Amino acid sequence: MTRTDRPTVSLPALPDARWRQRFRRRLRHWYTVHARDLPWRRAGHPYAVWVSEIMLQQTQAATVTAYFERFTRELPTIEALAQADEQDVLRLWEGLGYYRRARQLHRAAQVVMQQHAGELPRDPEQLRRLPGIGRYTAGAVLSIAFDMRVPILEANTLRLFSRLLALADDPAVASSQQLLWAMAEAVLPQRDVGAFNQALMELGSEVCLVRNPRCDDCPVAPLCRANARGLQAEIPPPKPQRPAEAVREAAVLICRRGRVLLMRCPEGQRWAGLWDFPRFPVRCTRPAALKRELAEKARKLTAMTIEPGRHLTTIKHGVTRFRITLEGYAAQYVAQLDGQADVAETKWLLPVELDDYPLSTTGRKLSRLVAEALRR
Ligand code: SF4
């Protein structure tokens, strides 16, 4: 069904002033007791709020904590981040995934230094012009760091508001988004907006869970329309899942006089900016044909001839909707060819040098294997 074919769904009304007052009181009281002690809350300064909000996109707070502490220890200010090499920024981000976030954060820090005298702008429009800052992140930074009266809507508050309102429609469509942003604005108090917005997110992430929301422990349960109607499990409606696609890939660990070849992933690719071993999809399964395929694809990528060797490992992992089986192979460098390689930047590295380069999680696993193999 296309968006224009969708049946018209009447949207619920926003709650009245009395409801909003009771909601704020109950939420604030609950947060006073249940707020988690998180390092970015302790730090409190705008840079810490900004870094944490970028890290928390698509990632749980429990995972982010160690990354946040290391990142802000190594790069404690906007200036330090702006001056850092992108490779060092990505190395600090390694394992957190969605590396575009780190590159945009780095570029935004440089813009802040060049155009805003090193201070995050307090003007919402200016803030949203920085790379990687959308309406939600701007709202979080402005309200939490500067206590400005600005609403937020992210995955947790979107689910929470949808249930409080008993919004049956898809929350991603424009009419629902408009209603949910209006709700986010309507519930805001006049003061302590940053703490209030954090309390909303906390309630969404800790109590109003995606599956099996903890309604018995919820401080706003008497005000929740989904709870009153027993609709918690149906709101928000589940997104249609595209079936996972199985993909076979191979990485070749090409060695030459005790060094191994790494390539920088080009712009527009899955791990743009990171480094990787030559890697590509493969089709052949019979050993002789696969060996030819590895040599041919490595030649196209690197403009080198290689001699593929033994199979080293199989790593199964998922990226978005792809279920990837990655086979790692040893290979020996033979010769450099004339002509253009598909990748622009390659390096021959000693095993100890691999630690200095940002790799994907699977790339790091392969790097440990190659380090062991070359040490023998
Ligand atoms: S009562 Fe249940 S569904 Fe409603 S807000 Fe609380 S946890 Fe979410």
Boltz pocket constraint, residues with backbone or C-beta under 6 A from the ligand:
constraints:
  - pocket:
      binder: B
      contacts: [[A, 160], [A, 163], [A, 164], [A, 207], [A, 208], [A, 209], [A, 213], [A, 214], [A, 215], [A, 218], [A, 219], [A, 220], [A, 221], [A, 222], [A, 224], [A, 225], [A, 226], [A, 227], [A, 232]]
      max_distance: 6.0
